[in-house]
Amino acid sequence: QVRLVESGGGLVQAGGSLRLSCVASGSIFRINLMGWYRQAPGKQRELVAQITSGDSLYYTDSVKDRFTISRDNAKNTVYLQMNSLKSEDTGVYYCRAQAGPLGFYWGQGTQVTVSP
């Protein structure tokens, strides 16, 4: 089992920044991929960024050059630094961990609201 707890969401004006954190606990040694997803109202959940155990990175096109995913293994934490936020970045942000044969795990989500 893997437990994920997100934090760092909030209300910010367009152009501002937020940093999301996702703390993992449990069978973390099995985690080989962690990602940040978001779900805007009325839309499907989408992958925003992900990082592998080998530090390979992926970003969806709409956040490239604005968002940065990183991790601190000592703190079992993955971060999503979000700069130059836009109103279209509004949504609930979820952390997901792929833990090999254990499958996928989701956090509870954290709300990000960007005002115009």
Residue pairs with C-beta under 8 A, 6 or more apart in sequence:
1 26
1 27
1 102
1 105
2 24
2 25
2 26
2 27
2 28
2 30
2 31
2 97
2 99
2 102
2 105
3 24
3 25
3 26
3 105
4 22
4 23
4 24
4 95
4 96
4 97
4 105
4 106
4 107
4 108
5 22
5 23
5 25
5 107
5 108
6 20
6 21
6 22
6 93
6 94
6 95
6 107
6 108
6 109
6 110
7 20
7 21
7 23
7 110
8 18
8 19
8 20
8 21
8 110
9 18
9 20
9 93
9 110
9 111
9 112
10 18
10 111
10 112
10 113
11 113
11 114
11 115
12 18
12 85
12 112
12 113
12 114
12 115
13 114
13 115
14 85
14 86
14 87
14 114
14 115
14 116
15 84
15 85
16 85
16 114
17 81
17 82
17 83
17 84
17 85
18 82
18 85
18 112
19 79
19 80
19 81
19 82
20 36
20 79
20 80
20 82
20 93
20 95
20 110
20 112
21 77
21 78
21 79
22 34
22 36
22 77
22 78
22 79
22 80
22 95
22 107
23 75
23 76
23 77
24 31
24 34
24 76
24 77
24 78
24 97
25 76
27 99
27 102
28 76
28 99
30 99
30 100
30 101
30 102
31 53
31 97
31 98
31 99
31 100
32 52
32 53
32 98
32 99
32 100
33 50
33 51
33 52
33 53
33 97
33 98
34 50
34 51
34 71
34 78
34 95
34 96
34 97
34 98
35 47
35 48
35 49
35 50
35 51
35 58
35 69
35 95
35 96
35 98
36 47
36 48
36 49
36 50
36 69
36 78
36 80
36 93
36 94
36 95
36 96
37 45
37 46
37 47
37 48
37 93
37 94
37 95
37 96
38 45
38 46
38 48
38 89
38 91
38 92
38 93
38 94
38 112
39 45
39 46
39 91
39 92
39 94
39 109
40 88
40 90
40 91
41 90
41 91
43 91
45 94
46 60
47 58
47 60
48 59
48 60
48 63
48 67
48 80
48 93
49 57
49 58
49 59
49 60
49 63
49 67
49 68
49 69
49 80
50 57
50 58
50 69
51 57
51 58
51 69
51 70
51 71
51 78
57 69
59 67
59 69
62 88
63 82
63 89
66 82
66 83
66 84
66 85
67 80
67 81
67 82
67 83
68 79
68 80
68 81
68 83
69 78
69 79
69 80
69 81
70 78
70 79
70 81
71 77
71 78
71 79
72 79
78 95
80 93
82 89
82 112
85 112
85 114
86 114
87 114
87 115
87 116
88 114
89 112
89 114
90 112
90 113
90 114
91 111
91 112
92 109
92 110
92 111
92 112
93 109
93 110
93 111
93 112
94 106
94 107
94 108
94 109
95 106
95 107
96 104
96 105
96 106
96 107
97 104
97 105
98 104
99 105
